[in-house]
């Protein structure tokens, strides 16, 4: 099956009309109809909205009948590889991670600052 077929299956499983799905994800109903027929490509942004709307992952939307890969674990990745993986996170998760990093960096900077200033007293 391809993404067009999968869209139709998930929509029908929910008992929804094409128009209802289109409105929920912010696309014109005729464009959604073309997506289901395979006449129009589904953008990443729309695919993400559709997956969230159907309560599934993007991978499930694309590979409905295939084996879904297990969760990715990071084992001894370089800094650049880690940054690339962070960029793939959802925005909310990225922001949470950045807040943690900022907090740690601030704490380290304060420690360094106080250590240097205490040594000069």
Order of alpha helices (4+ residues) and beta strands (2+ residues): alpha-alpha-alpha-alpha-alpha-alpha-alpha
